Structure formats: C-alpha cells, structure tokens
C-alpha cells in the first residue's frame, strides 16, 4: 500500500473516488463523474482536446481510461471556480 505523507507528516487517506473506483476509470465512469451525456460525448471531447483530463491506453487493457486522481482533481478545480 502506498501511504504518502502530507506536509504535516500525517498519512493521507485514499480519496473517496479511489476507494469506490480504484486507480483507473473507464469511459462510462468518466462520463458519469464529469457529467457528460454519453461515452460518445467523452470521446468527442477527447478528440477535440476539450476533455479536462487526459485519457490513457494500456497494453494490457482495451479502451481508454482516465486516472481517478486526475478526474478528482479536475472536479475539485471546477467546484472552486
């Protein structure tokens, strides 16, 4: 388990999204969390480079995935705006 220490020396707990989804999100989960109407809309935003998070391909998996921590950070940034 990877326990990172914050600036105050306390261990940071995993995010709620990481607890629920793990480290990677499929496109259905990305669409749901970022409030896109469909997976097709996520794909279109990605191709237009307007999706607020990068998508990744992995040799051992089919399809595209987002990193949960990057989606969570994007959501937090939107909430602060």
N, CA, C and O atoms as a DFTB+ gen file, in Angstrom:
324 C
 N C O
     1  1       0.845      -1.187       0.000
     2  2       0.000       0.000       0.000
     3  2       0.880       1.237       0.000
     4  3       1.917       1.274       0.663
     5  1       0.473       2.219      -0.725
     6  2       1.258       3.435      -0.872
     7  2       0.698       4.503       0.056
     8  3      -0.365       5.061      -0.216
     9  1       1.394       4.792       1.140
    10  2       0.951       5.812       2.089
    11  2       1.824       7.038       1.953
    12  3       2.979       7.040       2.379
    13  1       1.272       8.081       1.358
    14  2       2.003       9.331       1.196
    15  2       1.814      10.181       2.441
    16  3       0.751      10.177       3.062
    17  1       2.846      10.895       2.784
    18  2       2.757      11.801       3.929
    19  2       2.522      13.213       3.426
    20  3       3.175      13.663       2.484
    21  1       1.605      13.898       4.045
    22  2       1.341      15.287       3.717
    23  2       2.390      16.177       4.339
    24  3       3.333      15.701       4.970
    25  1       2.219      17.488       4.155
    26  2       3.206      18.439       4.668
    27  2       3.266      18.437       6.183
    28  3       4.266      18.866       6.759
    29  1       2.211      17.959       6.845
    30  2       2.214      17.942       8.302
    31  2       2.684      16.612       8.859
    32  3       2.650      16.413      10.073
    33  1       3.128      15.680       7.990
    34  2       3.649      14.405       8.445
    35  2       2.590      13.340       8.642
    36  3       2.927      12.191       8.926
    37  1       1.319      13.689       8.498
    38  2       0.260      12.703       8.649
    39  2       0.045      11.962       7.338
    40  3       0.208      12.527       6.256
    41  1      -0.319      10.700       7.446
    42  2      -0.593       9.927       6.237
    43  2      -1.903      10.395       5.631
    44  3      -2.902      10.567       6.330
    45  1      -1.885      10.603       4.293
    46  2      -3.108      10.984       3.582
    47  2      -3.905       9.730       3.297
    48  3      -3.351       8.715       2.876
    49  1      -5.178       9.798       3.522
    50  2      -6.017       8.653       3.203
    51  2      -6.351       8.671       1.723
    52  3      -6.349       9.734       1.103
    53  1      -6.640       7.504       1.143
    54  2      -7.039       7.481      -0.264
    55  2      -8.311       8.293      -0.466
    56  3      -9.114       8.441       0.455
    57  1      -8.488       8.812      -1.665
    58  2      -9.663       9.623      -1.945
    59  2     -10.907       8.756      -1.959
    60  3     -10.830       7.535      -2.100
    61  1     -12.057       9.404      -1.812
    62  2     -13.313       8.675      -1.865
    63  2     -13.521       8.043      -3.231
    64  3     -14.024       6.923      -3.326
    65  1     -13.135       8.753      -4.296
    66  2     -13.277       8.182      -5.633
    67  2     -12.367       6.973      -5.806
    68  3     -12.781       5.974      -6.395
    69  1     -11.156       7.044      -5.314
    70  2     -10.242       5.904      -5.405
    71  2     -10.780       4.718      -4.619
    72  3     -10.646       3.571      -5.048
    73  1     -11.383       4.989      -3.476
    74  2     -11.977       3.910      -2.687
    75  2     -13.078       3.218      -3.472
    76  3     -13.204       1.994      -3.423
    77  1     -13.870       3.990      -4.191
    78  2     -15.014       3.444      -4.915
    79  2     -14.621       2.819      -6.248
    80  3     -15.114       1.745      -6.593
    81  1     -13.728       3.484      -7.011
    82  2     -13.446       3.069      -8.381
    83  2     -12.075       2.434      -8.589
    84  3     -11.867       1.761      -9.598
    85  1     -11.159       2.622      -7.688
    86  2      -9.792       2.175      -7.925
    87  2      -8.988       3.269      -8.606
    88  3      -9.396       4.430      -8.616
    89  1      -7.851       2.903      -9.173
    90  2      -6.941       3.892      -9.750
    91  2      -7.344       4.376     -11.133
    92  3      -6.956       5.471     -11.539
    93  1      -8.120       3.571     -11.867
    94  2      -8.494       3.918     -13.237
    95  2     -10.004       3.954     -13.403
    96  3     -10.742       3.205     -12.763
    97  1     -10.441       4.848     -14.282
    98  2     -11.861       4.973     -14.611
    99  2     -12.060       4.655     -16.085
   100  3     -11.304       5.127     -16.935
   101  1     -13.083       3.853     -16.390
   102  2     -13.407       3.628     -17.798
   103  2     -14.213       4.824     -18.303
   104  3     -14.550       5.723     -17.533
   105  1     -14.515       4.829     -19.588
   106  2     -15.180       5.996     -20.172
   107  2     -16.598       6.198     -19.648
   108  3     -17.054       7.338     -19.555
   109  1     -17.298       5.141     -19.309
   110  2     -18.633       5.287     -18.716
   111  2     -18.549       6.011     -17.376
   112  3     -19.367       6.881     -17.077
   113  1     -17.562       5.644     -16.582
   114  2     -17.373       6.292     -15.285
   115  2     -16.943       7.747     -15.453
   116  3     -17.393       8.620     -14.710
   117  1     -16.077       8.005     -16.423
   118  2     -15.647       9.382     -16.701
   119  2     -16.860      10.224     -17.101
   120  3     -17.040      11.336     -16.603
   121  1     -17.685       9.693     -17.998
   122  2     -18.882      10.416     -18.436
   123  2     -19.788      10.722     -17.256
   124  3     -20.297      11.835     -17.129
   125  1     -19.987       9.747     -16.403
   126  2     -20.851       9.931     -15.236
   127  2     -20.289      10.979     -14.277
   128  3     -21.008      11.889     -13.863
   129  1     -19.031      10.859     -13.930
   130  2     -18.430      11.759     -12.940
   131  2     -18.280      13.187     -13.451
   132  3     -18.437      14.141     -12.689
   133  1     -17.976      13.337     -14.740
   134  2     -17.784      14.676     -15.296
   135  2     -19.057      15.225     -15.926
   136  3     -19.047      16.291     -16.541
   137  1     -20.157      14.486     -15.766
   138  2     -21.488      14.931     -16.217
   139  2     -21.593      15.089     -17.730
   140  3     -22.285      15.985     -18.214
   141  1     -20.915      14.230     -18.472
   142  2     -21.095      14.194     -19.919
   143  2     -22.320      13.335     -20.216
   144  3     -22.596      12.388     -19.479
   145  1     -23.058      13.643     -21.275
   146  2     -24.289      12.897     -21.548
   147  2     -24.061      11.458     -22.002
   148  3     -24.961      10.626     -21.889
   149  1     -22.859      11.153     -22.520
   150  2     -22.611       9.804     -23.031
   151  2     -21.112       9.557     -23.180
   152  3     -20.300      10.478     -23.097
   153  1     -20.770       8.293     -23.403
   154  2     -19.389       7.934     -23.694
   155  2     -18.960       8.578     -25.010
   156  3     -17.817       9.013     -25.150
   157  1     -19.881       8.636     -25.975
   158  2     -19.564       9.280     -27.254
   159  2     -19.176      10.742     -27.053
   160  3     -18.277      11.243     -27.729
   161  1     -19.840      11.421     -26.139
   162  2     -19.510      12.823     -25.851
   163  2     -18.119      12.937     -25.226
   164  3     -17.393      13.892     -25.504
   165  1     -17.747      11.975     -24.390
   166  2     -16.401      11.959     -23.801
   167  2     -15.371      11.752     -24.903
   168  3     -14.352      12.441     -24.942
   169  1     -15.637      10.804     -25.797
   170  2     -14.715      10.543     -26.912
   171  2     -14.557      11.779     -27.802
   172  3     -13.450      12.109     -28.228
   173  1     -15.666      12.451     -28.075
   174  2     -15.617      13.650     -28.925
   175  2     -14.816      14.757     -28.234
   176  3     -13.991      15.414     -28.869
   177  1     -15.056      14.964     -26.939
   178  2     -14.301      15.981     -26.193
   179  2     -12.814      15.636     -26.182
   180  3     -11.967      16.521     -26.302
   181  1     -12.502      14.363     -26.040
   182  2     -11.106      13.927     -26.064
   183  2     -10.472      14.214     -27.425
   184  3      -9.352      14.720     -27.495
   185  1     -11.182      13.894     -28.499
   186  2     -10.630      14.122     -29.838
   187  2     -10.478      15.607     -30.139
   188  3      -9.588      16.004     -30.890
   189  1     -11.345      16.427     -29.553
   190  2     -11.256      17.880     -29.737
   191  2     -10.301      18.543     -28.745
   192  3     -10.065      19.750     -28.794
   193  1      -9.764      17.729     -27.854
   194  2      -8.848      18.203     -26.806
   195  2      -9.522      19.187     -25.847
   196  3      -8.890      20.122     -25.356
   197  1     -10.815      18.961     -25.589
   198  2     -11.541      19.801     -24.630
   199  2     -11.917      19.032     -23.365
   200  3     -12.515      19.601     -22.451
   201  1     -11.577      17.762     -23.304
   202  2     -11.824      16.972     -22.092
   203  2     -10.866      17.473     -21.017
   204  3      -9.676      17.629     -21.291
   205  1     -11.348      17.730     -19.799
   206  2     -10.471      18.329     -18.786
   207  2      -9.421      17.392     -18.193
   208  3      -8.606      17.823     -17.377
   209  1      -9.427      16.132     -18.587
   210  2      -8.432      15.170     -18.091
   211  2      -7.882      14.369     -19.270
   212  3      -8.588      14.146     -20.254
   213  1      -6.636      13.941     -19.176
   214  2      -6.089      13.092     -20.238
   215  2      -6.667      11.676     -20.155
   216  3      -7.068      11.220     -19.084
   217  1      -6.701      10.999     -21.288
   218  2      -7.092       9.596     -21.336
   219  2      -5.875       8.776     -21.732
   220  3      -5.014       9.247     -22.474
   221  1      -5.809       7.560     -21.237
   222  2      -4.641       6.706     -21.442
   223  2      -5.063       5.366     -22.025
   224  3      -6.151       4.862     -21.746
   225  1      -4.170       4.794     -22.850
   226  2      -4.312       3.430     -23.354
   227  2      -3.271       2.581     -22.647
   228  3      -2.149       3.027     -22.407
   229  1      -3.650       1.356     -22.315
   230  2      -2.732       0.433     -21.670
   231  2      -2.631      -0.830     -22.513
   232  3      -3.630      -1.305     -23.053
   233  1      -1.438      -1.366     -22.622
   234  2      -1.231      -2.574     -23.426
   235  2      -2.060      -3.748     -22.939
   236  3      -2.499      -4.574     -23.739
   237  1      -2.275      -3.829     -21.660
   238  2      -2.976      -4.983     -21.088
   239  2      -4.491      -4.786     -20.995
   240  3      -5.203      -5.682     -20.541
   241  1      -4.990      -3.621     -21.422
   242  2      -6.422      -3.331     -21.348
   243  2      -6.908      -2.796     -22.689
   244  3      -6.150      -2.184     -23.442
   245  1      -8.179      -3.037     -22.973
   246  2      -8.755      -2.443     -24.173
   247  2      -9.468      -1.154     -23.793
   248  3      -9.973      -1.026     -22.677
   249  1      -9.509      -0.220     -24.697
   250  2     -10.208       1.035     -24.450
   251  2      -9.316       2.096     -23.841
   252  3      -8.110       1.918     -23.675
   253  1      -9.952       3.200     -23.517
   254  2      -9.278       4.351     -22.918
   255  2      -9.691       4.480     -21.460
   256  3     -10.804       4.115     -21.081
   257  1      -8.790       4.999     -20.658
   258  2      -9.027       5.149     -19.231
   259  2      -8.502       6.496     -18.750
   260  3      -7.575       7.062     -19.329
   261  1      -9.109       6.993     -17.686
   262  2      -8.618       8.195     -17.002
   263  2      -8.114       7.775     -15.632
   264  3      -8.586       6.795     -15.055
   265  1      -7.162       8.519     -15.127
   266  2      -6.678       8.266     -13.768
   267  2      -7.647       8.916     -12.788
   268  3      -8.005      10.085     -12.926
   269  1      -8.053       8.149     -11.816
   270  2      -9.039       8.617     -10.840
   271  2      -8.585       9.890     -10.158
   272  3      -9.382      10.809      -9.974
   273  1      -7.312       9.962      -9.777
   274  2      -6.825      11.153      -9.064
   275  2      -6.904      12.397      -9.951
   276  3      -7.149      13.493      -9.448
   277  1      -6.700      12.245     -11.266
   278  2      -6.782      13.396     -12.168
   279  2      -8.227      13.851     -12.359
   280  3      -8.490      15.049     -12.462
   281  1      -9.164      12.902     -12.409
   282  2     -10.578      13.261     -12.505
   283  2     -11.017      13.961     -11.226
   284  3     -11.713      14.974     -11.274
   285  1     -10.615      13.428     -10.100
   286  2     -10.968      14.044      -8.819
   287  2     -10.403      15.463      -8.717
   288  3     -11.090      16.371      -8.249
   289  1      -9.182      15.653      -9.144
   290  2      -8.564      16.977      -9.121
   291  2      -9.323      17.938     -10.043
   292  3      -9.532      19.099      -9.692
   293  1      -9.730      17.461     -11.204
   294  2     -10.484      18.278     -12.145
   295  2     -11.836      18.690     -11.542
   296  3     -12.249      19.844     -11.659
   297  1     -12.509      17.747     -10.905
   298  2     -13.789      18.044     -10.252
   299  2     -13.593      19.084      -9.160
   300  3     -14.371      20.033      -9.059
   301  1     -12.559      18.912      -8.341
   302  2     -12.284      19.873      -7.272
   303  2     -11.984      21.263      -7.838
   304  3     -12.411      22.270      -7.273
   305  1     -11.258      21.317      -8.941
   306  2     -10.964      22.607      -9.581
   307  2     -12.245      23.280     -10.096
   308  3     -12.412      24.493      -9.972
   309  1     -13.129      22.488     -10.665
   310  2     -14.407      23.033     -11.155
   311  2     -15.267      23.557     -10.015
   312  3     -15.942      24.577     -10.152
   313  1     -15.237      22.852      -8.892
   314  2     -16.031      23.281      -7.740
   315  2     -15.506      24.588      -7.143
   316  3     -16.277      25.384      -6.607
   317  1     -14.191      24.804      -7.238
   318  2     -13.583      26.020      -6.699
   319  2     -13.777      27.217      -7.605
   320  3     -13.710      28.358      -7.148
   321  1     -14.021      26.973      -8.896
   322  2     -14.137      28.066      -9.871
   323  2     -15.423      28.860      -9.688
   324  3     -15.672      29.812     -10.429
